[in-house]
Amino acid sequence: MIENRPLVTALAYLTLILGVGIVAFPIWITFVAATHDAVRMTQVPLPLWPGDQFFANLKTVLFEGVGGRNATPVWLMMTNSLIMAMMIAVGKIVISLMSAFAIVYFRFPFRMGFFWMIFITLMLPVEVRILPTFEVVSNLNMLNSYWGMTVPLIASATATFMFRQVFLTIPDEMLEAARVDGAGPMRFFWDILIPLSRTNIAALFVILFIYGWNQYLWPLLITTDSGYFTVVMGMKQMLDSAEQAPEWHLIMMTALMAMLPPIIVVLSMQKMFVKGLTETEK
């Protein structure tokens, strides 16, 4: 029986509303700033209600860029970010699935040793191994390329560990039944393991896509060609471009555009993501 406590209920709703307000207010300010012109953004107090320059600012950042004649248009930076995020997310999932499949279902010498070697890499973030990784990428002539931006970030010990735990929950009877039906290892992998892991794949894709989209340090190091700049890099360069005051209305419009792809991914895969968190039976 659930007790009816109006005061506790009201306090809970008030806390939720306050939390949403704290999170949403900076996003609202970003949207408002993106709808005004440069003159209004230099006046005090800052506007709290939308203006009438939204589409003009949108056209400017998408096709002309911010920072002068040689500025990179935002549509190109967002395309680079999208390619990088997709390659990282898909690459991590594919490699982690196959690694976990090999560790769980194949018997070979030092099998668990290799697994723990993979797991230990969790203690070595990109920032720690960035110099040797940069040296390898440079020697392979992968600077200023999508491969150089993504391949060093593809391996994932976390995803491998997660898929290993998922595969361990699958009954051995399924493997035996597949063998009786004449299915080989790859047939078992594609027809049984992948469908049973689809909710985990969806949840990981959301997390890894956002991880790849928000990358800043690595693409900053290996890209000198503005044609490969990502949108996160672009916003930082907009702040430092030229010797003039930042064009806050255009920078905020760029930030607003940069929020859209992760939001779309989260909303479009929300059902699968929640199902992966709540589904207990395979």
Helices and strands as residue ranges (DSSP letters): H 6-33, G 40-42, H 54-63, H 74-105, H 111-120, G 121-123, H 130-139, H 146-150, G 151-153, H 157-168, H 172-180, H 185-188, I 189-193, H 194-196, H 198-213, H 217-222, G 226-228, H 231-240, H 248-268, H 270-278
